[in-house]
Amino acid sequence: MTFVAKPRVHHPQLPLNDLGLTRRDYEGSVSTLCAGCGHDSVSAAIVQACAQLSLPPHRFAKVSGIGCSSKTPSYFLSHSHGFNSVHGRMPSVATGANLANRELYCIGVSGDGDSASIGIGQFAHIVRRRINMLYIVDNNGTYGLTKGQFSATNDKGSTSKKGVPNLYAPIDLVSMALQIGATFVARSFSGDKRQLVPLIQAGLKHEGFAFIDVISPCVAFNNHNGSTKSYDYVRGHTGNVIEADFVTPGVEITADYEPGTVEDVAMPDGSTLRLRKLDEQYDPRDRVQALSHVQRAAEDGEVVTGLLYVDPDASDCHEILGTPATPLNALDESVLCPGSDALERVNASLR
Amino acid sequence: MKATNIADPNYFHKVVDCQWACPAHTPVPDYIRLIAEERYTEAYMLNWDSNVFPGILGRTCDRPCEPACRRVRTEEKPVAICRLKRVAADHKGDISPFMPRVPTKKNGKRICLMGAGPASLAVARDLLPFGYEIDMYDRDPAGGGMMRSQIPAFRLPADVLEEEVDLIVDMGVNATYGYEITSMKDMLAMDYDAYFVGTGAPRGRDLDLPGRQEVDEHISIGIDWLGSVAFGHTHSISGKVIVMGGGNTAMDCCRTSKRLGAESVTVVVRSAFEVMKASDWEKEDAMSEGIPIVNNRPPKEFIHENGKLKGIVFECVKPVDDGSGRLRYVPTGDPDVYMECDHVLMAIGQENHCPWIERDIGLEFDKWDCPVLDEVTFQSTHPKVFFGGDSAFGPENIIWASAHAHQAAISIHLLCQGKDLKKDRPPAGVNLISQKMGVHQWSYDAEHDASKRFIVPHANKRKALDNIKIEVELGFDARLGLKEAQRCLNCDVQTVFTENLCIECDACVDICPMDCITFTENAEEPDLRAMLMAPADNAEQDLYVSEDLPTGRVMVKDEDVCLHCGLCAERCPTNAWDMQKSVIHTPQLGSYAEQG
């Protein structure tokens, strides 16, 4: 952490986005996490992604649970709505927020403890309910806030700072999300913004439940030799299958890729998700293949990153429930209480 | 790009823009921090060591440091460096314990200084502690040279001038005043071990226009007239005065005229307002005293009647920018303008002029009648004769005189020791000292202060115009000085990067408020400049490039708008970034340089 506040002055040539804002306008208060924490890079990636997309900061709901990860919503989008909730209960609050106002962009930030231990039940059910949100797990495999115990995502055999190996097999949130029906599943690395920023942009634009598992090293307790979630280990064992690039509407696509390896996926708002296959055989729309690829790589000690699965025609919770297009919190009394005639008609239809 | 060599003394020196721009390379941020700590005496001595005349320069310096100040690029207005220098001079305590010791036993070498201006005085100061016997000759009745004769008392009070001149003379200079040097041959016959010519640029230019000769008694050369005011020969000027010229001498002439009783004063300049040589603040001060400045009016003719000046006819021109970098002036077609006047002060430039140096003694002059000098050693083609100040390369200003003097003093010392003036010259150097005191603690005030530049108070205008001895600028008091000192960005506390400690976590990239830092694939400089977090368009500012990192990338830092806030080091988990003070050793006798 630092107590020197980041000065408001910025680079004189910092670009303005379509809303006339600079990237600096998307920042939050100064981080109190340890210096070098991967989570701060994830926050910075969210700032970059939102600024580049020219999204209005005040149209965001950011929600979190408890833990180092869950402190981070304070450090981005300071002009948005935020709710720092109960340990493992971020999904419930996110569900409520999204049901009440479907027009807000919803970002949930959780950690491996928050989502894979105390909140694993909530995690499973928000995936199943397909809430239209971006769910990010800052995954460092350790309980940093309580000084470095193994978390549920820590790999078997990965050692603690003192060299003691972990005895239990990990919970893989990516595999879980794929299995339970998430329609956008990705894994990334806090030390690779080139990959992470487009993934966040695509996740925000995905209409349905988007999940990104971000390996985010804990410099204080899990960045040593023997850890499988250190900067060095992840850099040395990453296999990227799909490189995603997010292209906003109206922008000419000029990227120069090998023919046959690029696939453009149209997003609901007219933007384009450009996928570059780094593995010829890999099909990012095949859920079963994605699942087996992730698990096989895990067996080999490889960390698969990139956009692993996407269903561009996904539906979200509101579609499933058939709620009106107007956000529920904007429905006025005449709509909510249409009068006794309407009640009569409903009753009659049920007789 | 190749990795940056931070051991090169010039690399971090350039980052300290003010120090780099200063001819004498005064360590500006260092003394500003001392002022912020209310250690005025130390701040003064740091200046005195480097520029020799802090109190005088704190009022009269041309301030090359201020336009260079990084604050101009990050916000708008530079730190008021010059005025802070004056704060140190005004508030200093007893400096006598810090003065260099001058040995009573001399080293047997005799040095002759010609002229008692800033250049000669600075040479004397550098050489005296080494046991040299110094004889100084000047035609004026007192020392100080142009600082006394050309800068009016309302800008530079006599006591400030005398204090700093006496400080050096009292170190043991054998000064002979009122001594007009008429022959270099005669001087060389006195057989000194070395000679230093610091006679300045004493000849003011004249304009030979129709009518000039007929009205000679109504026309004065600006610097001569200022000199006669300074030495008490001229006490008043009457009628309508026209000052011709657009430099600082013109500003001094018009403001002096106003104080000496002129009915009206007008400055007429042949060129445009923007390209006038006078410093902005001098122009502002003149105008705020109600003196009109008329631009784009080259003079054509003096009009006179019965030997009495009536006025001047000016042509009307306008500047045209033809893209060559210099404005061209073309007639506007308007009829000529006639301006009435009773007295003209010519302040259209000055020249170094040494008619007393015989041209057959092996001392060569170039086609502009300037001495042929070695630009490093300041040695003329006569091995025993050195030049400095305005007499070297033409009119500059006091701070350049100090800078020349340091180099000339080194040369004279080497010559007298029988060493080679170039090969044995002491090198420049740099030391880097970590400023880390503990967790989140730095030995300097890292926090960025967003205050705007503070305005310096002025004397009551009516009173100031009544008396030529009343100083117009009052200077910052201690409170304002502290506030202004806080605006300094501490550019000498450098961001130093150690490759093998970096884990490439991006923490520094994310926290940097000015987007200075990027981790990227390496490329050639022009490409690299376009690939950074923010475009590095200012090619005058260097890129700091690391060796290859484990991922194959390099760290690139654009030095241009770095606030030196230390957040990169604060956020770095491995101390790959550290804030280290760069101490630049500019070769100078008596300081670091002498160790060699």
Boltz contact constraints between the chains, C-beta under 6 A:
constraints:
  - contact:
      token1: [A, 2]
      token2: [B, 570]
      max_distance: 6.0
  - contact:
      token1: [A, 3]
      token2: [B, 440]
      max_distance: 6.0
  - contact:
      token1: [A, 4]
      token2: [B, 446]
      max_distance: 6.0
  - contact:
      token1: [A, 4]
      token2: [B, 447]
      max_distance: 6.0
  - contact:
      token1: [A, 4]
      token2: [B, 570]
      max_distance: 6.0
  - contact:
      token1: [A, 6]
      token2: [B, 513]
      max_distance: 6.0
  - contact:
      token1: [A, 7]
      token2: [B, 448]
      max_distance: 6.0
  - contact:
      token1: [A, 7]
      token2: [B, 513]
      max_distance: 6.0
  - contact:
      token1: [A, 9]
      token2: [B, 74]
      max_distance: 6.0
  - contact:
      token1: [A, 11]
      token2: [B, 514]
      max_distance: 6.0
  - contact:
      token1: [A, 11]
      token2: [B, 515]
      max_distance: 6.0
  - contact:
      token1: [A, 11]
      token2: [B, 534]
      max_distance: 6.0
  - contact:
      token1: [A, 11]
      token2: [B, 561]
      max_distance: 6.0
  - contact:
      token1: [A, 13]
      token2: [B, 534]
      max_distance: 6.0
  - contact:
      token1: [A, 13]
      token2: [B, 535]
      max_distance: 6.0
  - contact:
      token1: [A, 35]
      token2: [B, 571]
      max_distance: 6.0
  - contact:
      token1: [A, 35]
      token2: [B, 573]
      max_distance: 6.0
  - contact:
      token1: [A, 36]
      token2: [B, 505]
      max_distance: 6.0
  - contact:
      token1: [A, 36]
      token2: [B, 507]
      max_distance: 6.0
  - contact:
      token1: [A, 36]
      token2: [B, 573]
      max_distance: 6.0
  - contact:
      token1: [A, 40]
      token2: [B, 510]
      max_distance: 6.0
  - contact:
      token1: [A, 41]
      token2: [B, 506]
      max_distance: 6.0
  - contact:
      token1: [A, 41]
      token2: [B, 510]
      max_distance: 6.0
  - contact:
      token1: [A, 44]
      token2: [B, 510]
      max_distance: 6.0
  - contact:
      token1: [A, 219]
      token2: [B, 573]
      max_distance: 6.0
  - contact:
      token1: [A, 231]
      token2: [B, 503]
      max_distance: 6.0
